[in-house]
């Protein structure tokens, strides 16, 4: 009788060990995945703490103030003539300069100001071509 009991016990131990291994392998994988996730969260937290410390240092610093006098600032302002000279020196058209500085064009291009587009006038200019000649503006536009 003891041999049958011993054989049954060995079979139960083998099957139980196999079952335990089948259950433990997915749990080990999950534990490994969670450890990696915790490590990534710790790394992100350290980076955020460093950023917060940097922002606090920046907030504690004095704000920048201009050390230029009003006269020097007024002298450095761009006039229409200076802009024209610089534009011609660099070979830029008005449209190209406008694109560089972020200006889209005259207000009537976007429809935000009074004016008639060429689509509205059937492709014609809003006034005759001879009116565009220098010195002829007064003949077409009073005032």
C-alpha positions as CSV (number, residue, x, y, z in Angstrom):
1,X,0.0,0.0,0.0
2,X,2.7,2.5,0.7
3,X,3.9,2.2,-2.9
4,X,0.5,3.2,-4.3
5,X,0.3,6.2,-2.0
6,X,3.8,7.2,-2.9
7,X,3.0,6.9,-6.6
8,X,-0.2,8.9,-6.3
9,X,1.7,11.6,-4.3
10,X,4.4,11.8,-7.0
11,X,1.9,12.1,-9.8
12,X,0.0,14.8,-7.8
13,X,3.3,16.7,-7.2
14,X,4.3,16.5,-10.8
15,X,1.0,17.8,-12.1
16,X,0.8,20.4,-9.4
17,X,4.3,21.6,-10.2
18,X,3.4,21.8,-13.9
19,X,0.3,23.7,-13.1
20,X,2.2,26.1,-10.9
21,X,4.7,26.8,-13.7
22,X,1.9,27.4,-16.2
23,X,0.4,30.0,-13.8
24,X,3.7,31.5,-12.8
25,X,5.2,32.2,-16.3
26,X,2.5,34.8,-17.3
27,X,2.7,36.4,-13.8
28,X,6.5,36.7,-14.2
29,X,6.0,38.4,-17.5
30,X,3.5,40.8,-16.1
31,X,5.8,41.6,-13.1
32,X,8.7,42.3,-15.6
33,X,6.4,44.6,-17.7
34,X,5.2,46.5,-14.6
35,X,8.8,47.0,-13.4
36,X,9.7,48.5,-16.7
37,X,6.7,50.7,-16.6
38,X,7.6,51.9,-13.1
39,X,11.2,52.6,-14.2
40,X,9.9,54.7,-17.1
41,X,7.6,56.6,-14.8
42,X,10.5,57.3,-12.4
43,X,12.6,58.6,-15.3
44,X,9.8,60.9,-16.5
45,X,9.3,62.1,-12.9
46,X,13.0,63.0,-12.6
47,X,12.9,64.9,-15.8
48,X,9.7,66.8,-14.7
49,X,11.4,67.6,-11.4
50,X,14.4,69.0,-13.2
51,X,12.2,71.1,-15.5
52,X,10.2,72.4,-12.5
53,X,13.5,73.4,-10.7
54,X,14.7,75.2,-13.8
55,X,11.4,77.1,-14.1
56,X,11.6,78.1,-10.5
57,X,15.1,79.4,-11.0
58,X,13.9,81.3,-14.0
59,X,11.0,82.8,-12.1
60,X,13.3,83.9,-9.3
61,X,15.6,85.8,-11.8
62,X,15.0,89.5,-12.4
63,X,13.1,90.3,-15.5
64,X,15.0,91.8,-18.4
65,X,14.6,95.5,-18.9
66,X,15.8,97.6,-21.8
67,X,18.9,99.7,-21.2
68,X,18.4,101.8,-24.3
69,X,17.4,105.4,-24.0
70,X,14.3,106.7,-25.7
71,X,16.3,108.8,-28.0
72,X,18.4,105.8,-29.2
73,X,15.2,103.8,-29.6
74,X,13.6,106.5,-31.8
75,X,16.8,106.8,-33.9
76,X,16.8,103.1,-34.6
77,X,13.2,102.9,-35.8
78,X,12.6,101.9,-39.4
79,X,11.2,104.6,-41.7
80,X,9.5,104.0,-45.0
81,X,12.6,105.2,-46.9
82,X,15.0,103.0,-44.9
83,X,12.8,100.0,-45.6
84,X,12.7,100.8,-49.3
85,X,16.5,101.2,-49.4
86,X,17.1,97.9,-47.6
87,X,14.5,96.1,-49.8
88,X,16.2,97.3,-53.0
89,X,19.6,96.6,-51.7
90,X,18.6,92.9,-51.1
91,X,16.6,92.8,-54.3
92,X,13.3,92.0,-52.6
93,X,9.9,92.9,-54.0
94,X,7.3,94.3,-51.7
95,X,5.4,91.0,-51.8
96,X,8.6,89.0,-51.0
97,X,9.4,91.3,-48.0
98,X,5.8,91.0,-46.9
99,X,6.0,87.2,-46.9
100,X,9.3,87.4,-45.0
101,X,7.8,89.5,-42.2
102,X,4.4,87.7,-42.2
103,X,2.2,90.3,-43.9
104,X,-0.2,88.8,-46.4
105,X,-0.9,91.8,-48.6
106,X,-3.1,94.9,-48.9
107,X,-6.4,94.6,-47.0
108,X,-8.6,94.4,-50.1
109,X,-6.9,91.1,-51.0
110,X,-8.5,89.4,-48.0
111,X,-11.8,91.3,-48.4
112,X,-11.4,93.1,-45.1
113,X,-11.4,96.6,-46.7
114,X,-13.4,98.3,-49.4
115,X,-12.1,97.6,-52.8
116,X,-13.1,95.5,-55.8
117,X,-11.1,92.5,-56.8
118,X,-10.4,91.6,-60.5
119,X,-12.9,88.8,-60.2
120,X,-15.6,91.3,-59.3
121,X,-14.6,93.6,-62.2
122,X,-14.4,90.8,-64.8
123,X,-10.6,90.9,-64.9
124,X,-10.4,94.6,-65.5
125,X,-8.7,97.1,-63.3
126,X,-11.0,99.3,-61.2
127,X,-9.8,102.4,-63.2
128,X,-8.4,102.8,-66.7
129,X,-4.8,101.8,-67.4
130,X,-3.9,105.4,-68.3
131,X,-4.9,106.5,-64.8
132,X,-1.9,104.5,-63.5
133,X,0.5,106.7,-65.4
134,X,2.4,109.1,-63.1
135,X,0.8,112.5,-62.8
136,X,-2.6,111.4,-64.2
137,X,-4.2,110.4,-60.9
138,X,-5.8,113.8,-60.5
139,X,-7.7,113.4,-63.7
140,X,-9.6,110.4,-62.4
141,X,-9.6,110.8,-58.7
142,X,-10.7,114.2,-57.4
143,X,-9.4,115.5,-54.2
